[in-house]
Amino acid sequence: MLGKRLKGTGTVVGIEISADQLRIAHKKKKPDNVSFIEHDAQDIPYPDCHFDRAVICGALHEMPKEARRNVLAEAFRVIKPRGAIVIAEHNRPAQEWKRWLFDLLERFNPEYRTYKDLLESGLTNEIERAGFRIVRRKIISWDFFQRVLAKKQ
């Protein structure tokens, strides 16, 4: 999707630690401006201030706190000044019945422990701790998910 939007104006680099996930990605049809590398996002192999933007989608809740903080710090490092990051991640609904349902479903999630830790820390808190300024936060999909736009000052 990002590759199609940026066709002719930019490139997209996907960083993935899982060789299995990369095999799936390589099988899909993608625009020429999209590439993937197998690497740990805690140590991104690009220089400081290299990218205009970054996207992290549904990955932070799978990581222990230290890894999440390292990934966000690396994103901050490789994004240019005034660049942006968009993060889509789990959200604990405010309504009690939705919260109960979400928590029940999440108990079957193999990443339940790290998911709970992220919710307790607070996604926006961790994004700000990495140095970003929150621009907008939107609760989506039955309140079960959130999308956060943040900028590097």
N, CA and C atoms as an extended XYZ file, in Angstrom:
459
Properties=species:S:1:pos:R:3:atomname:S:1:resname:S:1:resid:I:1 pbc="F F F"
N         0.826       -1.195        0.000 N   MET     1
C         0.000        0.000        0.000 CA  MET     1
C         0.871        1.260        0.000 C   MET     1
N         1.882        1.287        0.863 N   LEU     2
C         2.761        2.456        0.906 CA  LEU     2
C         3.539        2.599       -0.395 C   LEU     2
N         3.986        1.487       -0.946 N   GLY     3
C         4.715        1.527       -2.204 CA  GLY     3
C         3.887        2.119       -3.326 C   GLY     3
N         2.617        1.745       -3.391 N   LYS     4
C         1.732        2.297       -4.423 CA  LYS     4
C         1.537        3.789       -4.226 C   LYS     4
N         1.360        4.211       -2.979 N   ARG     5
C         1.162        5.649       -2.702 CA  ARG     5
C         2.388        6.472       -3.063 C   ARG     5
N         3.565        5.908       -2.867 N   LEU     6
C         4.805        6.650       -3.081 CA  LEU     6
C         5.423        6.418       -4.456 C   LEU     6
N         4.776        5.638       -5.279 N   LYS     7
C         5.319        5.310       -6.608 CA  LYS     7
C         5.752        6.589       -7.331 C   LYS     7
N         6.995        6.629       -7.716 N   GLY     8
C         7.529        7.776       -8.435 CA  GLY     8
C         8.028        8.896       -7.540 C   GLY     8
N         7.745        8.831       -6.243 N   THR     9
C         8.171        9.908       -5.339 CA  THR     9
C         9.011        9.420       -4.166 C   THR     9
N         9.063        8.110       -3.942 N   GLY    10
C         9.822        7.620       -2.797 CA  GLY    10
C         9.903        6.109       -2.782 C   GLY    10
N        10.669        5.615       -1.830 N   THR    11
C        10.847        4.174       -1.681 CA  THR    11
C        10.385        3.740       -0.293 C   THR    11
N        10.118        2.454       -0.174 N   VAL    12
C         9.689        1.857        1.086 CA  VAL    12
C        10.643        0.712        1.404 C   VAL    12
N        11.156        0.700        2.632 N   VAL    13
C        12.019       -0.382        3.088 CA  VAL    13
C        11.327       -1.038        4.269 C   VAL    13
N        11.038       -2.315        4.129 N   GLY    14
C        10.467       -3.077        5.234 CA  GLY    14
C        11.571       -3.796        5.975 C   GLY    14
N        11.572       -3.654        7.304 N   ILE    15
C        12.568       -4.329        8.129 CA  ILE    15
C        11.840       -5.401        8.926 C   ILE    15
N        12.285       -6.639        8.785 N   GLU    16
C        11.618       -7.774        9.429 CA  GLU    16
C        12.666       -8.723        9.981 C   GLU    16
N        12.472       -9.157       11.203 N   ILE    17
C        13.427      -10.060       11.840 CA  ILE    17
C        13.162      -11.522       11.487 C   ILE    17
N        11.942      -11.836       11.094 N   SER    18
C        11.539      -13.220       10.838 CA  SER    18
C        11.744      -13.602        9.371 C   SER    18
N        12.588      -14.597        9.144 N   ALA    19
C        12.815      -15.089        7.785 CA  ALA    19
C        11.518      -15.655        7.203 C   ALA    19
N        10.705      -16.304        8.022 N   ASP    20
C         9.425      -16.845        7.544 CA  ASP    20
C         8.508      -15.742        7.042 C   ASP    20
N         8.408      -14.650        7.787 N   GLN    21
C         7.567      -13.525        7.365 CA  GLN    21
C         8.109      -12.882        6.084 C   GLN    21
N         9.429      -12.831        5.967 N   LEU    22
C        10.026      -12.272        4.748 CA  LEU    22
C         9.738      -13.140        3.524 C   LEU    22
N         9.737      -14.459        3.695 N   ARG    23
C         9.408      -15.344        2.577 CA  ARG    23
C         7.984      -15.063        2.088 C   ARG    23
N         7.064      -14.849        3.035 N   ILE    24
C         5.682      -14.521        2.672 CA  ILE    24
C         5.640      -13.182        1.939 C   ILE    24
N         6.345      -12.191        2.449 N   ALA    25
C         6.357      -10.861        1.826 CA  ALA    25
C         6.927      -10.919        0.413 C   ALA    25
N         7.978      -11.693        0.209 N   HIS    26
C         8.608      -11.768       -1.111 CA  HIS    26
C         7.717      -12.458       -2.138 C   HIS    26
N         6.803      -13.304       -1.697 N   LYS    27
C         5.885      -13.995       -2.611 CA  LYS    27
C         4.783      -13.062       -3.121 C   LYS    27
N         4.511      -11.995       -2.381 N   LYS    28
C         3.435      -11.080       -2.769 CA  LYS    28
C         3.917      -10.134       -3.867 C   LYS    28
N         2.989       -9.747       -4.710 N   LYS    29
C         3.302       -8.767       -5.752 CA  LYS    29
C         3.479       -7.402       -5.092 C   LYS    29
N         4.548       -6.727       -5.450 N   LYS    30
C         4.816       -5.417       -4.855 CA  LYS    30
C         5.408       -4.486       -5.905 C   LYS    30
N         5.213       -3.196       -5.711 N   PRO    31
C         5.821       -2.222       -6.632 CA  PRO    31
C         7.349       -2.277       -6.569 C   PRO    31
N         7.997       -1.771       -7.604 N   ASP    32
C         9.460       -1.779       -7.672 CA  ASP    32
C        10.122       -0.934       -6.586 C   ASP    32
N         9.381       -0.001       -6.022 N   ASN    33
C         9.977        0.888       -5.020 CA  ASN    33
C         9.893        0.325       -3.603 C   ASN    33
N         9.545       -0.958       -3.465 N   VAL    34
C         9.437       -1.605       -2.153 CA  VAL    34
C        10.503       -2.687       -2.045 C   VAL    34
N        11.235       -2.676       -0.928 N   SER    35
C        12.222       -3.728       -0.661 CA  SER    35
C        12.116       -4.151        0.802 C   SER    35
N        12.658       -5.315        1.085 N   PHE    36
C        12.634       -5.844        2.449 CA  PHE    36
C        14.030       -6.283        2.840 C   PHE    36
N        14.344       -6.089        4.107 N   ILE    37
C        15.607       -6.605        4.628 CA  ILE    37
C        15.314       -7.407        5.891 C   ILE    37
N        16.104       -8.455        6.085 N   GLU    38
C        16.002       -9.243        7.308 CA  GLU    38
C        16.964       -8.634        8.318 C   GLU    38
N        16.372       -8.043        9.351 N   HIS    39
C        17.208       -7.385       10.356 CA  HIS    39
C        16.396       -7.145       11.614 C   HIS    39
N        17.082       -6.934       12.706 N   ASP    40
C        16.456       -6.597       13.976 CA  ASP    40
C        16.276       -5.078       14.024 C   ASP    40
N        15.054       -4.622       14.221 N   ALA    41
C        14.771       -3.181       14.244 CA  ALA    41
C        15.355       -2.486       15.472 C   ALA    41
N        15.972       -3.238       16.371 N   GLN    42
C        16.676       -2.613       17.500 CA  GLN    42
C        18.043       -2.082       17.075 C   GLN    42
N        18.453       -2.417       15.875 N   ASP    43
C        19.753       -1.999       15.358 CA  ASP    43
C        19.616       -1.810       13.844 C   ASP    43
N        18.951       -0.750       13.436 N   ILE    44
C        18.624       -0.511       12.034 CA  ILE    44
C        19.892       -0.150       11.259 C   ILE    44
N        20.171       -0.870       10.154 N   PRO    45
C        21.429       -0.674        9.420 CA  PRO    45
C        21.395        0.511        8.440 C   PRO    45
N        20.951        1.643        8.920 N   TYR    46
C        20.918        2.871        8.114 CA  TYR    46
C        21.486        3.998        8.969 C   TYR    46
N        22.035        5.023        8.322 N   PRO    47
C        22.622        6.131        9.087 CA  PRO    47
C        21.551        6.994        9.762 C   PRO    47
N        22.005        7.817       10.679 N   ASP    48
C        21.126        8.780       11.349 CA  ASP    48
C        20.396        9.632       10.313 C   ASP    48
N        19.156        9.969       10.625 N   CYS    49
C        18.355       10.905        9.819 CA  CYS    49
C        18.242       10.476        8.352 C   CYS    49
N        18.070        9.213        8.115 N   HIS    50
C        18.020        8.674        6.752 CA  HIS    50
C        16.611        8.695        6.142 C   HIS    50
N        15.585        8.446        6.955 N   PHE    51
C        14.214        8.301        6.451 CA  PHE    51
C        13.350        9.510        6.779 C   PHE    51
N        12.405        9.795        5.910 N   ASP    52
C        11.429       10.860        6.162 CA  ASP    52
C        10.359       10.415        7.156 C   ASP    52
N         9.977        9.145        7.055 N   ARG    53
C         8.891        8.624        7.886 CA  ARG    53
C         9.152        7.167        8.245 C   ARG    53
N         8.430        6.715        9.260 N   ALA    54
C         8.476        5.305        9.655 CA  ALA    54
C         7.068        4.865       10.029 C   ALA    54
N         6.838        3.580        9.887 N   VAL    55
C         5.564        2.980       10.268 CA  VAL    55
C         5.869        1.717       11.062 C   VAL    55
N         5.197        1.578       12.191 N   ILE    56
C         5.276        0.344       12.974 CA  ILE    56
C         3.838       -0.110       13.171 C   ILE    56
N         3.531       -1.273       12.655 N   CYS    57
C         2.147       -1.732       12.673 CA  CYS    57
C         2.019       -3.077       13.390 C   CYS    57
N         1.394       -3.041       14.547 N   GLY    58
C         1.079       -4.265       15.270 CA  GLY    58
C         2.274       -5.086       15.703 C   GLY    58
N         3.382       -4.457       16.005 N   ALA    59
C         4.580       -5.192       16.389 CA  ALA    59
C         5.029       -4.916       17.824 C   ALA    59
N         4.811       -3.708       18.304 N   LEU    60
C         5.350       -3.340       19.619 CA  LEU    60
C         4.786       -4.195       20.743 C   LEU    60
N         3.521       -4.598       20.638 N   HIS    61
C         2.928       -5.396       21.724 CA  HIS    61
C         3.553       -6.790       21.814 C   HIS    61
N         4.314       -7.184       20.814 N   GLU    62
C         4.966       -8.485       20.832 CA  GLU    62
C         6.344       -8.445       21.491 C   GLU    62
N         6.811       -7.251       21.831 N   MET    63
C         8.181       -7.093       22.315 CA  MET    63
C         8.226       -6.814       23.815 C   MET    63
N         9.250       -7.351       24.482 N   PRO    64
C         9.471       -6.945       25.876 CA  PRO    64
C         9.785       -5.441       25.923 C   PRO    64
N         9.599       -4.840       27.076 N   LYS    65
C         9.761       -3.385       27.233 CA  LYS    65
C        11.098       -2.874       26.695 C   LYS    65
N        12.185       -3.539       27.046 N   GLU    66
C        13.503       -3.059       26.604 CA  GLU    66
C        13.602       -3.070       25.075 C   GLU    66
N        13.108       -4.117       24.441 N   ALA    67
C        13.147       -4.188       22.974 CA  ALA    67
C        12.275       -3.092       22.369 C   ALA    67
N        11.065       -2.873       22.926 N   ARG    68
C        10.188       -1.796       22.419 CA  ARG    68
C        10.890       -0.462       22.484 C   ARG    68
N        11.507       -0.191       23.605 N   ARG    69
C        12.190        1.092       23.776 CA  ARG    69
C        13.369        1.226       22.821 C   ARG    69
N        14.074        0.127       22.587 N   ASN    70
C        15.186        0.155       21.634 CA  ASN    70
C        14.687        0.404       20.210 C   ASN    70
N        13.590       -0.249       19.829 N   VAL    71
C        13.027       -0.066       18.491 CA  VAL    71
C        12.578        1.378       18.294 C   VAL    71
N        11.896        1.938       19.283 N   LEU    72
C        11.452        3.333       19.171 CA  LEU    72
C        12.644        4.290       19.144 C   LEU    72
N        13.675        4.004       19.913 N   ALA    73
C        14.879        4.846       19.903 CA  ALA    73
C        15.570        4.771       18.540 C   ALA    73
N        15.622        3.584       17.944 N   GLU    74
C        16.223        3.431       16.615 CA  GLU    74
C        15.393        4.159       15.563 C   GLU    74
N        14.077        4.068       15.671 N   ALA    75
C        13.220        4.801       14.733 CA  ALA    75
C        13.505        6.291       14.846 C   ALA    75
N        13.612        6.791       16.060 N   PHE    76
C        13.913        8.208       16.267 CA  PHE    76
C        15.257        8.566       15.627 C   PHE    76
N        16.226        7.688       15.786 N   ARG    77
C        17.563        7.942       15.254 CA  ARG    77
C        17.561        8.040       13.724 C   ARG    77
N        16.840        7.143       13.048 N   VAL    78
C        16.928        7.097       11.583 CA  VAL    78
C        15.944        8.035       10.876 C   VAL    78
N        15.010        8.630       11.622 N   ILE    79
C        14.070        9.578       11.018 CA  ILE    79
C        14.701       10.967       11.004 C   ILE    79
N        14.502       11.670        9.886 N   LYS    80
C        15.024       13.030        9.748 CA  LYS    80
C        14.322       13.990       10.705 C   LYS    80
N        14.980       15.106       11.061 N   PRO    81
C        14.291       16.124       11.858 CA  PRO    81
C        12.995       16.557       11.163 C   PRO    81
N        11.963       16.731       11.931 N   ARG    82
C        10.610       17.073       11.477 CA  ARG    82
C         9.948       15.919       10.723 C   ARG    82
N        10.584       14.743       10.745 N   GLY    83
C         9.987       13.549       10.150 CA  GLY    83
C         8.908       12.995       11.065 C   GLY    83
N         8.202       11.995       10.589 N   ALA    84
C         7.053       11.473       11.335 CA  ALA    84
C         7.107        9.961       11.450 C   ALA    84
N         6.386        9.468       12.438 N   ILE    85
C         6.196        8.038       12.622 CA  ILE    85
C         4.715        7.795       12.864 C   ILE    85
N         4.209        6.729       12.281 N   VAL    86
C         2.839        6.296       12.513 CA  VAL    86
C         2.925        4.910       13.145 C   VAL    86
N         2.223        4.749       14.241 N   ILE    87
C         2.218        3.467       14.935 CA  ILE    87
C         0.777        3.018       15.113 C   ILE    87
N         0.492        1.808       14.663 N   ALA    88
C        -0.819        1.193       14.882 CA  ALA    88
C        -0.605        0.049       15.863 C   ALA    88
N        -1.399        0.074       16.922 N   GLU    89
C        -1.158       -0.892       17.995 CA  GLU    89
C        -2.442       -1.162       18.766 C   GLU    89
N        -2.406       -2.183       19.597 N   HIS    90
C        -3.546       -2.537       20.438 CA  HIS    90
C        -3.937       -1.379       21.342 C   HIS    90
N        -5.196       -1.361       21.732 N   ASN    91
C        -5.716       -0.372       22.667 CA  ASN    91
C        -6.681       -1.072       23.610 C   ASN    91
N        -6.627       -0.722       24.849 N   ARG    92
C        -7.563       -1.282       25.829 CA  ARG    92
C        -8.783       -0.366       25.867 C   ARG    92
N        -9.957       -0.875       25.435 N   PRO    93
C       -11.153       -0.038       25.368 CA  PRO    93
C       -11.555        0.539       26.728 C   PRO    93
N       -12.186        1.696       26.683 N   ALA    94
C       -12.653        2.359       27.904 CA  ALA    94
C       -13.937        1.724       28.433 C   ALA    94
N       -14.827        1.315       27.525 N   GLN    95
C       -16.086        0.709       27.968 CA  GLN    95
C       -15.812       -0.650       28.604 C   GLN    95
N       -16.427       -0.874       29.759 N   GLU    96
C       -16.133       -2.071       30.533 CA  GLU    96
C       -16.382       -3.365       29.753 C   GLU    96
N       -17.516       -3.481       29.047 N   TRP    97
C       -17.814       -4.728       28.344 CA  TRP    97
C       -16.836       -4.977       27.201 C   TRP    97
N       -16.415       -3.916       26.520 N   LYS    98
C       -15.424       -4.078       25.462 CA  LYS    98
C       -14.061       -4.444       26.047 C   LYS    98
N       -13.722       -3.812       27.158 N   ARG    99
C       -12.450       -4.107       27.824 CA  ARG    99
C       -12.418       -5.567       28.269 C   ARG    99
N       -13.535       -6.038       28.840 N   TRP   100
C       -13.634       -7.425       29.287 CA  TRP   100
C       -13.452       -8.373       28.106 C   TRP   100
N       -14.134       -8.110       26.999 N   LEU   101
C       -14.039       -8.944       25.802 CA  LEU   101
C       -12.624       -8.921       25.241 C   LEU   101
N       -12.040       -7.730       25.147 N   PHE   102
C       -10.691       -7.604       24.606 CA  PHE   102
C        -9.689       -8.353       25.468 C   PHE   102
N        -9.785       -8.181       26.793 N   ASP   103
C        -8.869       -8.873       27.698 CA  ASP   103
C        -9.041      -10.386       27.606 C   ASP   103
N       -10.286      -10.843       27.465 N   LEU   104
C       -10.545      -12.274       27.321 CA  LEU   104
C        -9.883      -12.803       26.047 C   LEU   104
N       -10.083      -12.126       24.945 N   LEU   105
C        -9.481      -12.550       23.683 CA  LEU   105
C        -7.958      -12.516       23.740 C   LEU   105
N        -7.411      -11.508       24.378 N   GLU   106
C        -5.957      -11.366       24.451 CA  GLU   106
C        -5.304      -12.460       25.290 C   GLU   106
N        -6.049      -13.064       26.203 N   ARG   107
C        -5.467      -14.148       27.014 CA  ARG   107
C        -5.039      -15.331       26.146 C   ARG   107
N        -5.596      -15.437       24.939 N   PHE   108
C        -5.213      -16.501       24.009 CA  PHE   108
C        -4.054      -16.073       23.116 C   PHE   108
N        -3.644      -14.841       23.235 N   ASN   109
C        -2.552      -14.292       22.434 CA  ASN   109
C        -1.222      -14.755       23.052 C   ASN   109
N        -0.332      -15.365       22.255 N   PRO   110
C         0.953      -15.797       22.812 CA  PRO   110
C         1.787      -14.646       23.373 C   PRO   110
N         1.485      -13.423       22.936 N   GLU   111
C         2.215      -12.254       23.440 CA  GLU   111
C         1.463      -11.558       24.563 C   GLU   111
N         0.622      -12.274       25.291 N   TYR   112
C        -0.226      -11.668       26.317 CA  TYR   112
C         0.592      -10.874       27.341 C   TYR   112
N         1.708      -11.436       27.782 N   ARG   113
C         2.514      -10.767       28.820 CA  ARG   113
C         3.080       -9.438       28.311 C   ARG   113
N         3.611       -9.436       27.093 N   THR   114
C         4.189       -8.193       26.576 CA  THR   114
C         3.091       -7.203       26.178 C   THR   114
N         1.952       -7.718       25.727 N   TYR   115
C         0.794       -6.852       25.435 CA  TYR   115
C         0.358       -6.110       26.700 C   TYR   115
N         0.226       -6.841       27.819 N   LYS   116
C        -0.194       -6.223       29.087 CA  LYS   116
C         0.833       -5.177       29.530 C   LYS   116
N         2.087       -5.487       29.361 N   ASP   117
C         3.135       -4.559       29.760 CA  ASP   117
C         3.063       -3.268       28.949 C   ASP   117
N         2.809       -3.379       27.635 N   LEU   118
C         2.684       -2.177       26.808 CA  LEU   118
C         1.484       -1.346       27.242 C   LEU   118
N         0.360       -2.001       27.524 N   LEU   119
C        -0.818       -1.255       27.970 CA  LEU   119
C        -0.560       -0.545       29.296 C   LEU   119
N         0.156       -1.205       30.204 N   GLU   120
C         0.464       -0.584       31.492 CA  GLU   120
C         1.420        0.594       31.332 C   GLU   120
N         2.409        0.452       30.462 N   SER   121
C         3.356        1.548       30.214 CA  SER   121
C         2.688        2.700       29.486 C   SER   121
N         1.806        2.356       28.562 N   GLY   122
C         1.139        3.361       27.738 CA  GLY   122
C         1.912        3.605       26.461 C   GLY   122
N         1.279        3.328       25.351 N   LEU   123
C         1.946        3.495       24.064 CA  LEU   123
C         2.439        4.925       23.864 C   LEU   123
N         1.580        5.898       24.120 N   THR   124
C         2.009        7.290       23.891 CA  THR   124
C         3.147        7.676       24.834 C   THR   124
N         3.139        7.141       26.053 N   ASN   125
C         4.246        7.404       26.980 CA  ASN   125
C         5.569        6.895       26.407 C   ASN   125
N         5.533        5.698       25.838 N   GLU   126
C         6.763        5.122       25.298 CA  GLU   126
C         7.232        5.863       24.042 C   GLU   126
N         6.281        6.303       23.238 N   ILE   127
C         6.636        7.083       22.041 CA  ILE   127
C         7.283        8.401       22.448 C   ILE   127
N         6.695        9.077       23.421 N   GLU   128
C         7.266       10.342       23.907 CA  GLU   128
C         8.613       10.119       24.578 C   GLU   128
N         8.758        9.040       25.296 N   ARG   129
C        10.028        8.747       25.965 CA  ARG   129
C        11.164        8.608       24.944 C   ARG   129
N        10.818        8.119       23.736 N   ALA   130
C        11.825        7.975       22.677 CA  ALA   130
C        12.215        9.326       22.074 C   ALA   130
N        11.456       10.396       22.397 N   GLY   131
C        11.793       11.727       21.915 CA  GLY   131
C        10.798       12.319       20.937 C   GLY   131
N         9.796       11.539       20.546 N   PHE   132
C         8.787       12.039       19.613 CA  PHE   132
C         7.750       12.903       20.326 C   PHE   132
N         7.098       13.767       19.548 N   ARG   133
C         5.970       14.570       20.046 CA  ARG   133
C         4.701       14.016       19.399 C   ARG   133
N         3.737       13.659       20.225 N   ILE   134
C         2.482       13.115       19.725 CA  ILE   134
C         1.712       14.231       19.020 C   ILE   134
N         1.291       13.971       17.787 N   VAL   135
C         0.509       14.916       17.009 CA  VAL   135
C        -0.969       14.556       17.069 C   VAL   135
N        -1.236       13.244       16.928 N   ARG   136
C        -2.635       12.816       16.913 CA  ARG   136
C        -2.713       11.351       17.329 C   ARG   136
N        -3.759       11.029       18.072 N   ARG   137
C        -4.041        9.647       18.455 CA  ARG   137
C        -5.500        9.382       18.130 C   ARG   137
N        -5.738        8.295       17.417 N   LYS   138
C        -7.106        7.964       17.047 CA  LYS   138
C        -7.396        6.525       17.458 C   LYS   138
N        -8.506        6.337       18.141 N   ILE   139
C        -8.949        5.010       18.547 CA  ILE   139
C        -9.790        4.453       17.397 C   ILE   139
N        -9.498        3.233       16.977 N   ILE   140
C       -10.153        2.653       15.804 CA  ILE   140
C       -10.598        1.211       16.079 C   ILE   140
N       -11.358        0.661       15.170 N   SER   141
C       -11.757       -0.751       15.177 CA  SER   141
C       -12.342       -1.202       16.514 C   SER   141
N       -13.536       -0.680       16.800 N   TRP   142
C       -14.268       -1.068       18.016 CA  TRP   142
C       -13.522       -0.668       19.279 C   TRP   142
N       -12.655        0.278       19.196 N   ASP   143
C       -11.820        0.752       20.304 CA  ASP   143
C       -10.704       -0.225       20.676 C   ASP   143
N       -10.515       -1.285       19.880 N   PHE   144
C        -9.510       -2.293       20.206 CA  PHE   144
C        -8.114       -1.916       19.714 C   PHE   144
N        -8.048       -0.922       18.843 N   PHE   145
C        -6.759       -0.516       18.286 CA  PHE   145
C        -6.624        1.003       18.297 C   PHE   145
N        -5.390        1.454       18.231 N   GLN   146
C        -5.109        2.886       18.187 CA  GLN   146
C        -4.071        3.153       17.110 C   GLN   146
N        -4.185        4.342       16.548 N   ARG   147
C        -3.216        4.809       15.550 CA  ARG   147
C        -2.666        6.118       16.064 C   ARG   147
N        -1.345        6.178       16.166 N   VAL   148
C        -0.680        7.357       16.719 CA  VAL   148
C         0.253        7.948       15.663 C   VAL   148
N         0.120        9.238       15.452 N   LEU   149
C         1.044        9.987       14.598 CA  LEU   149
C         1.908       10.829       15.520 C   LEU   149
N         3.217       10.709       15.352 N   ALA   150
C         4.144       11.488       16.167 CA  ALA   150
C         5.224       12.076       15.257 C   ALA   150
N         5.820       13.163       15.712 N   LYS   151
C         6.861       13.841       14.915 CA  LYS   151
C         8.156       13.934       15.719 C   LYS   151
N         9.232       13.962       14.958 N   LYS   152
C        10.543       14.205       15.548 CA  LYS   152
C        10.780       15.705       15.517 C   LYS   152
N        11.092       16.281       16.643 N   GLN   153
C        11.310       17.737       16.725 CA  GLN   153
C        12.624       18.128       16.079 C   GLN   153
